[in-house]
Amino acid sequence: MNLIIDVGNTSTKVAAFDGKTLIKSEKYDRFDQSNIQNDFDITLFESAILSNVTDRNETLETFINTFKKGHVLSDSSIIPFKNTYLTPDSLGQDRLANAAGLAVQFPSNNSLCIDLGTCMKFDFVDAEGNYRGGAISPGFNMRFKALNTFTDKLPFIDLQSTKKLIGNDTEESITSGVFNGMLAEINGIIRCYQEQFDEINIVLTGGDATFFENELKNTIFADAFFTLRGLNAILSVNV
């Protein structure tokens, strides 16, 4: 069994895999090692991997290394694709995991992962298995927060979607601008990729994917656990 720990900017996900099969997953807004010990049977795991996009956590790294086959993800990890990114040391571990997921799930195919989390990230792996990079822009909640933070009078609006193009009041106008603007951005970038590359597979993942998965114009694979699957794929080639 494989234990996967994915520490993100706003939450931590922990998952158990039996080979390539996801057995169980949990998500924590506040996380420490006791969460794993309370919710998972640690004795079942032979292998474990830690991905952390926040500050280094030596306690968690020590915990990972207690396993027979423990691995802390870094820019020196073995990966199941060719990384052509010019600054691999600055590539986020979540993006690395998504690229691994694409390379393993869609070998010999052009593929794009759209990860809607704290930031919106686009990551592309070509048909030859080269990770080419992608794009990063503000995420859903970040856009709402920015309008409130950098203006004097615009209120903060909780995350919500809308099919209304024309907002009839300030709250509706903010919601329409953020949601429809982000939707147009996603559709527009997908269109640009489709114009440049033939037959591209598109995966949508991340905590905010549920707001958008039924609104996109294109055929997509929606997978809330895609980053975890990518980390599991990386673990398999490092132990």
LOVEXNU-600499 format. One record per residue (C-alpha): residue number from 1; residue in three letters; x, y, z. Coordinates in steps of 0.5 Angstrom, whole numbers. Example, Ala and Ser with C-alpha at 12.3 -4.5 7.8 and 13.67 -1.06 7.14 Angstrom:
<num: 1 | residuo: ALA | X: 25 | Y: -9 | Z: 16>
<num: 2 | residuo: SER | X: 27 | Y: -2 | Z: 14>
***
This chain:
<num: 1 | residuo: MET | X: 0 | Y: 0 | Z: 0>
<num: 2 | residuo: ASN | X: 2 | Y: 7 | Z: -2>
<num: 3 | residuo: LEU | X: 1 | Y: 13 | Z: 3>
<num: 4 | residuo: ILE | X: 1 | Y: 20 | Z: -1>
<num: 5 | residuo: ILE | X: 1 | Y: 27 | Z: 3>
<num: 6 | residuo: ASP | X: 0 | Y: 33 | Z: -1>
<num: 7 | residuo: VAL | X: 1 | Y: 39 | Z: 3>
<num: 8 | residuo: GLY | X: -3 | Y: 45 | Z: -1>
<num: 9 | residuo: ASN | X: -3 | Y: 53 | Z: 1>
<num: 10 | residuo: THR | X: -10 | Y: 52 | Z: 4>
<num: 11 | residuo: SER | X: -11 | Y: 45 | Z: 5>
<num: 12 | residuo: THR | X: -8 | Y: 38 | Z: 6>
<num: 13 | residuo: LYS | X: -10 | Y: 32 | Z: 2>
<num: 14 | residuo: VAL | X: -8 | Y: 25 | Z: 5>
<num: 15 | residuo: ALA | X: -9 | Y: 18 | Z: 1>
<num: 16 | residuo: ALA | X: -8 | Y: 11 | Z: 1>
<num: 17 | residuo: PHE | X: -7 | Y: 7 | Z: -6>
<num: 18 | residuo: ASP | X: -6 | Y: 0 | Z: -7>
<num: 19 | residuo: GLY | X: -2 | Y: 0 | Z: -13>
<num: 20 | residuo: LYS | X: -6 | Y: 5 | Z: -18>
<num: 21 | residuo: THR | X: -12 | Y: 4 | Z: -14>
<num: 22 | residuo: LEU | X: -15 | Y: 10 | Z: -10>
<num: 23 | residuo: ILE | X: -17 | Y: 6 | Z: -3>
<num: 24 | residuo: LYS | X: -19 | Y: 12 | Z: 1>
<num: 25 | residuo: SER | X: -17 | Y: 20 | Z: 1>
<num: 26 | residuo: GLU | X: -18 | Y: 25 | Z: 7>
<num: 27 | residuo: LYS | X: -18 | Y: 33 | Z: 6>
<num: 28 | residuo: TYR | X: -16 | Y: 37 | Z: 12>
<num: 29 | residuo: ASP | X: -16 | Y: 45 | Z: 13>
<num: 30 | residuo: ARG | X: -12 | Y: 44 | Z: 19>
<num: 31 | residuo: PHE | X: -7 | Y: 38 | Z: 19>
<num: 32 | residuo: ASP | X: -2 | Y: 35 | Z: 23>
<num: 33 | residuo: GLN | X: 1 | Y: 28 | Z: 23>
<num: 34 | residuo: SER | X: -4 | Y: 26 | Z: 28>
<num: 35 | residuo: ASN | X: -9 | Y: 26 | Z: 23>
<num: 36 | residuo: ILE | X: -6 | Y: 21 | Z: 19>
<num: 37 | residuo: GLN | X: -5 | Y: 16 | Z: 25>
<num: 38 | residuo: ASN | X: -13 | Y: 17 | Z: 27>
<num: 39 | residuo: ASP | X: -16 | Y: 16 | Z: 20>
<num: 40 | residuo: PHE | X: -11 | Y: 11 | Z: 17>
<num: 41 | residuo: ASP | X: -8 | Y: 5 | Z: 19>
<num: 42 | residuo: ILE | X: -1 | Y: 6 | Z: 19>
<num: 43 | residuo: THR | X: 2 | Y: -1 | Z: 19>
<num: 44 | residuo: LEU | X: -1 | Y: -2 | Z: 12>
<num: 45 | residuo: PHE | X: 3 | Y: 2 | Z: 9>
<num: 46 | residuo: GLU | X: 10 | Y: 0 | Z: 6>
<num: 47 | residuo: SER | X: 11 | Y: 6 | Z: 1>
<num: 48 | residuo: ALA | X: 10 | Y: 14 | Z: 3>
<num: 49 | residuo: ILE | X: 11 | Y: 20 | Z: -1>
<num: 50 | residuo: LEU | X: 11 | Y: 28 | Z: 1>
<num: 51 | residuo: SER | X: 9 | Y: 33 | Z: -3>
<num: 52 | residuo: ASN | X: 9 | Y: 40 | Z: 0>
<num: 53 | residuo: VAL | X: 8 | Y: 47 | Z: -3>
<num: 54 | residuo: THR | X: 9 | Y: 51 | Z: 3>
<num: 55 | residuo: ASP | X: 15 | Y: 52 | Z: 8>
<num: 56 | residuo: ARG | X: 19 | Y: 46 | Z: 9>
<num: 57 | residuo: ASN | X: 16 | Y: 41 | Z: 15>
<num: 58 | residuo: GLU | X: 22 | Y: 37 | Z: 18>
<num: 59 | residuo: THR | X: 17 | Y: 33 | Z: 22>
<num: 60 | residuo: LEU | X: 13 | Y: 31 | Z: 17>
<num: 61 | residuo: GLU | X: 19 | Y: 29 | Z: 13>
<num: 62 | residuo: THR | X: 22 | Y: 25 | Z: 19>
<num: 63 | residuo: PHE | X: 15 | Y: 22 | Z: 19>
<num: 64 | residuo: ILE | X: 16 | Y: 20 | Z: 12>
<num: 65 | residuo: ASN | X: 23 | Y: 17 | Z: 12>
<num: 66 | residuo: THR | X: 20 | Y: 12 | Z: 18>
<num: 67 | residuo: PHE | X: 17 | Y: 8 | Z: 12>
<num: 68 | residuo: LYS | X: 21 | Y: 2 | Z: 9>
<num: 69 | residuo: LYS | X: 20 | Y: 6 | Z: 2>
<num: 70 | residuo: GLY | X: 19 | Y: 14 | Z: 4>
<num: 71 | residuo: HIS | X: 20 | Y: 19 | Z: -1>
<num: 72 | residuo: VAL | X: 20 | Y: 27 | Z: 0>
<num: 73 | residuo: LEU | X: 19 | Y: 30 | Z: -7>
<num: 74 | residuo: SER | X: 24 | Y: 35 | Z: -9>
<num: 75 | residuo: ASP | X: 27 | Y: 37 | Z: -16>
<num: 76 | residuo: SER | X: 32 | Y: 32 | Z: -16>
<num: 77 | residuo: SER | X: 26 | Y: 26 | Z: -16>
<num: 78 | residuo: ILE | X: 26 | Y: 21 | Z: -21>
<num: 79 | residuo: ILE | X: 20 | Y: 23 | Z: -26>
<num: 80 | residuo: PRO | X: 16 | Y: 19 | Z: -31>
<num: 81 | residuo: PHE | X: 17 | Y: 24 | Z: -36>
<num: 82 | residuo: LYS | X: 22 | Y: 29 | Z: -39>
<num: 83 | residuo: ASN | X: 22 | Y: 36 | Z: -36>
<num: 84 | residuo: THR | X: 24 | Y: 41 | Z: -41>
<num: 85 | residuo: TYR | X: 22 | Y: 47 | Z: -36>
<num: 86 | residuo: LEU | X: 28 | Y: 52 | Z: -36>
<num: 87 | residuo: THR | X: 27 | Y: 53 | Z: -28>
<num: 88 | residuo: PRO | X: 26 | Y: 46 | Z: -25>
<num: 89 | residuo: ASP | X: 28 | Y: 48 | Z: -18>
<num: 90 | residuo: SER | X: 22 | Y: 53 | Z: -18>
<num: 91 | residuo: LEU | X: 17 | Y: 49 | Z: -21>
<num: 92 | residuo: GLY | X: 11 | Y: 47 | Z: -16>
<num: 93 | residuo: GLN | X: 11 | Y: 40 | Z: -13>
<num: 94 | residuo: ASP | X: 3 | Y: 40 | Z: -15>
<num: 95 | residuo: ARG | X: 5 | Y: 42 | Z: -22>
<num: 96 | residuo: LEU | X: 10 | Y: 36 | Z: -22>
<num: 97 | residuo: ALA | X: 5 | Y: 31 | Z: -20>
<num: 98 | residuo: ASN | X: 0 | Y: 34 | Z: -25>
<num: 99 | residuo: ALA | X: 5 | Y: 33 | Z: -31>
<num: 100 | residuo: ALA | X: 6 | Y: 26 | Z: -28>
<num: 101 | residuo: GLY | X: -1 | Y: 24 | Z: -28>
<num: 102 | residuo: LEU | X: -2 | Y: 26 | Z: -35>
<num: 103 | residuo: ALA | X: 5 | Y: 23 | Z: -37>
<num: 104 | residuo: VAL | X: 2 | Y: 16 | Z: -34>
<num: 105 | residuo: GLN | X: -5 | Y: 17 | Z: -36>
<num: 106 | residuo: PHE | X: -4 | Y: 19 | Z: -43>
<num: 107 | residuo: PRO | X: 2 | Y: 16 | Z: -46>
<num: 108 | residuo: SER | X: 4 | Y: 18 | Z: -53>
<num: 109 | residuo: ASN | X: -2 | Y: 24 | Z: -53>
<num: 110 | residuo: ASN | X: -2 | Y: 31 | Z: -52>
<num: 111 | residuo: SER | X: -5 | Y: 33 | Z: -45>
<num: 112 | residuo: LEU | X: -7 | Y: 39 | Z: -41>
<num: 113 | residuo: CYS | X: -8 | Y: 39 | Z: -34>
<num: 114 | residuo: ILE | X: -12 | Y: 45 | Z: -31>
<num: 115 | residuo: ASP | X: -12 | Y: 45 | Z: -24>
<num: 116 | residuo: LEU | X: -17 | Y: 50 | Z: -20>
<num: 117 | residuo: GLY | X: -14 | Y: 51 | Z: -13>
<num: 118 | residuo: THR | X: -11 | Y: 57 | Z: -10>
<num: 119 | residuo: CYS | X: -8 | Y: 59 | Z: -16>
<num: 120 | residuo: MET | X: -11 | Y: 57 | Z: -23>
<num: 121 | residuo: LYS | X: -5 | Y: 53 | Z: -27>
<num: 122 | residuo: PHE | X: -5 | Y: 50 | Z: -34>
<num: 123 | residuo: ASP | X: 1 | Y: 44 | Z: -35>
<num: 124 | residuo: PHE | X: 2 | Y: 41 | Z: -41>
<num: 125 | residuo: VAL | X: 5 | Y: 35 | Z: -43>
<num: 126 | residuo: ASP | X: 6 | Y: 33 | Z: -51>
<num: 127 | residuo: ALA | X: 6 | Y: 27 | Z: -55>
<num: 128 | residuo: GLU | X: 13 | Y: 25 | Z: -54>
<num: 129 | residuo: GLY | X: 13 | Y: 26 | Z: -46>
<num: 130 | residuo: ASN | X: 16 | Y: 32 | Z: -46>
<num: 131 | residuo: TYR | X: 13 | Y: 37 | Z: -40>
<num: 132 | residuo: ARG | X: 13 | Y: 44 | Z: -43>
<num: 133 | residuo: GLY | X: 10 | Y: 48 | Z: -38>
<num: 134 | residuo: GLY | X: 4 | Y: 52 | Z: -38>
<num: 135 | residuo: ALA | X: 1 | Y: 58 | Z: -34>
<num: 136 | residuo: ILE | X: -1 | Y: 61 | Z: -27>
<num: 137 | residuo: SER | X: -6 | Y: 66 | Z: -26>
<num: 138 | residuo: PRO | X: -10 | Y: 68 | Z: -20>
<num: 139 | residuo: GLY | X: -15 | Y: 62 | Z: -17>
<num: 140 | residuo: PHE | X: -23 | Y: 63 | Z: -16>
<num: 141 | residuo: ASN | X: -22 | Y: 65 | Z: -9>
<num: 142 | residuo: MET | X: -16 | Y: 70 | Z: -10>
<num: 143 | residuo: ARG | X: -20 | Y: 74 | Z: -15>
<num: 144 | residuo: PHE | X: -26 | Y: 75 | Z: -10>
<num: 145 | residuo: LYS | X: -21 | Y: 77 | Z: -5>
<num: 146 | residuo: ALA | X: -17 | Y: 82 | Z: -9>
<num: 147 | residuo: LEU | X: -23 | Y: 86 | Z: -11>
<num: 148 | residuo: ASN | X: -24 | Y: 87 | Z: -4>
<num: 149 | residuo: THR | X: -17 | Y: 88 | Z: -1>
<num: 150 | residuo: PHE | X: -15 | Y: 93 | Z: -7>
<num: 151 | residuo: THR | X: -21 | Y: 97 | Z: -7>
<num: 152 | residuo: ASP | X: -24 | Y: 101 | Z: -1>
<num: 153 | residuo: LYS | X: -32 | Y: 99 | Z: -2>
<num: 154 | residuo: LEU | X: -32 | Y: 93 | Z: -6>
<num: 155 | residuo: PRO | X: -35 | Y: 87 | Z: -1>
<num: 156 | residuo: PHE | X: -32 | Y: 80 | Z: -1>
<num: 157 | residuo: ILE | X: -36 | Y: 75 | Z: -4>
<num: 158 | residuo: ASP | X: -36 | Y: 68 | Z: -2>
<num: 159 | residuo: LEU | X: -35 | Y: 63 | Z: -7>
<num: 160 | residuo: GLN | X: -40 | Y: 62 | Z: -12>
<num: 161 | residuo: SER | X: -42 | Y: 61 | Z: -19>
<num: 162 | residuo: THR | X: -47 | Y: 65 | Z: -24>
<num: 163 | residuo: LYS | X: -50 | Y: 64 | Z: -31>
<num: 164 | residuo: LYS | X: -52 | Y: 71 | Z: -30>
<num: 165 | residuo: LEU | X: -48 | Y: 75 | Z: -35>
<num: 166 | residuo: ILE | X: -51 | Y: 82 | Z: -33>
<num: 167 | residuo: GLY | X: -50 | Y: 83 | Z: -25>
<num: 168 | residuo: ASN | X: -56 | Y: 87 | Z: -23>
<num: 169 | residuo: ASP | X: -53 | Y: 90 | Z: -16>
<num: 170 | residuo: THR | X: -45 | Y: 90 | Z: -14>
<num: 171 | residuo: GLU | X: -45 | Y: 83 | Z: -11>
<num: 172 | residuo: GLU | X: -48 | Y: 80 | Z: -17>
<num: 173 | residuo: SER | X: -43 | Y: 84 | Z: -22>
<num: 174 | residuo: ILE | X: -37 | Y: 82 | Z: -18>
<num: 175 | residuo: THR | X: -40 | Y: 74 | Z: -18>
<num: 176 | residuo: SER | X: -41 | Y: 75 | Z: -26>
<num: 177 | residuo: GLY | X: -34 | Y: 78 | Z: -27>
<num: 178 | residuo: VAL | X: -30 | Y: 73 | Z: -23>
<num: 179 | residuo: PHE | X: -34 | Y: 67 | Z: -25>
<num: 180 | residuo: ASN | X: -35 | Y: 69 | Z: -32>
<num: 181 | residuo: GLY | X: -28 | Y: 72 | Z: -33>
<num: 182 | residuo: MET | X: -25 | Y: 66 | Z: -31>
<num: 183 | residuo: LEU | X: -29 | Y: 61 | Z: -35>
<num: 184 | residuo: ALA | X: -28 | Y: 65 | Z: -41>
<num: 185 | residuo: GLU | X: -20 | Y: 65 | Z: -39>
<num: 186 | residuo: ILE | X: -21 | Y: 57 | Z: -39>
<num: 187 | residuo: ASN | X: -25 | Y: 56 | Z: -45>
<num: 188 | residuo: GLY | X: -20 | Y: 61 | Z: -49>
<num: 189 | residuo: ILE | X: -14 | Y: 58 | Z: -47>
<num: 190 | residuo: ILE | X: -16 | Y: 51 | Z: -48>
<num: 191 | residuo: ARG | X: -18 | Y: 54 | Z: -55>
<num: 192 | residuo: CYS | X: -11 | Y: 56 | Z: -56>
<num: 193 | residuo: TYR | X: -8 | Y: 49 | Z: -54>
<num: 194 | residuo: GLN | X: -13 | Y: 46 | Z: -59>
<num: 195 | residuo: GLU | X: -11 | Y: 51 | Z: -65>
<num: 196 | residuo: GLN | X: -4 | Y: 49 | Z: -64>
<num: 197 | residuo: PHE | X: -4 | Y: 42 | Z: -62>
<num: 198 | residuo: ASP | X: -8 | Y: 36 | Z: -65>
<num: 199 | residuo: GLU | X: -12 | Y: 31 | Z: -61>
<num: 200 | residuo: ILE | X: -11 | Y: 34 | Z: -54>
<num: 201 | residuo: ASN | X: -14 | Y: 31 | Z: -48>
<num: 202 | residuo: ILE | X: -16 | Y: 36 | Z: -42>
<num: 203 | residuo: VAL | X: -16 | Y: 34 | Z: -35>
<num: 204 | residuo: LEU | X: -20 | Y: 39 | Z: -30>
<num: 205 | residuo: THR | X: -18 | Y: 38 | Z: -22>
<num: 206 | residuo: GLY | X: -17 | Y: 42 | Z: -16>
<num: 207 | residuo: GLY | X: -22 | Y: 44 | Z: -10>
<num: 208 | residuo: ASP | X: -26 | Y: 49 | Z: -15>
<num: 209 | residuo: ALA | X: -26 | Y: 45 | Z: -21>
<num: 210 | residuo: THR | X: -34 | Y: 43 | Z: -19>
<num: 211 | residuo: PHE | X: -36 | Y: 50 | Z: -20>
<num: 212 | residuo: PHE | X: -33 | Y: 50 | Z: -27>
<num: 213 | residuo: GLU | X: -34 | Y: 43 | Z: -30>
<num: 214 | residuo: ASN | X: -41 | Y: 43 | Z: -32>
<num: 215 | residuo: GLU | X: -40 | Y: 50 | Z: -36>
<num: 216 | residuo: LEU | X: -34 | Y: 49 | Z: -40>
<num: 217 | residuo: LYS | X: -35 | Y: 48 | Z: -48>
<num: 218 | residuo: ASN | X: -30 | Y: 43 | Z: -49>
<num: 219 | residuo: THR | X: -30 | Y: 35 | Z: -47>
<num: 220 | residuo: ILE | X: -26 | Y: 34 | Z: -41>
<num: 221 | residuo: PHE | X: -24 | Y: 29 | Z: -36>
<num: 222 | residuo: ALA | X: -26 | Y: 32 | Z: -29>
<num: 223 | residuo: ASP | X: -22 | Y: 28 | Z: -23>
<num: 224 | residuo: ALA | X: -22 | Y: 31 | Z: -16>
<num: 225 | residuo: PHE | X: -16 | Y: 26 | Z: -14>
<num: 226 | residuo: PHE | X: -11 | Y: 27 | Z: -21>
<num: 227 | residuo: THR | X: -6 | Y: 31 | Z: -17>
<num: 228 | residuo: LEU | X: -6 | Y: 25 | Z: -12>
<num: 229 | residuo: ARG | X: -5 | Y: 20 | Z: -18>
<num: 230 | residuo: GLY | X: 1 | Y: 24 | Z: -20>
<num: 231 | residuo: LEU | X: 4 | Y: 23 | Z: -14>
<num: 232 | residuo: ASN | X: 3 | Y: 16 | Z: -13>
<num: 233 | residuo: ALA | X: 6 | Y: 15 | Z: -20>
<num: 234 | residuo: ILE | X: 12 | Y: 19 | Z: -18>
<num: 235 | residuo: LEU | X: 13 | Y: 15 | Z: -12>
<num: 236 | residuo: SER | X: 12 | Y: 8 | Z: -16>
<num: 237 | residuo: VAL | X: 19 | Y: 10 | Z: -20>
<num: 238 | residuo: ASN | X: 23 | Y: 13 | Z: -14>
<num: 239 | residuo: VAL | X: 22 | Y: 7 | Z: -9>
***
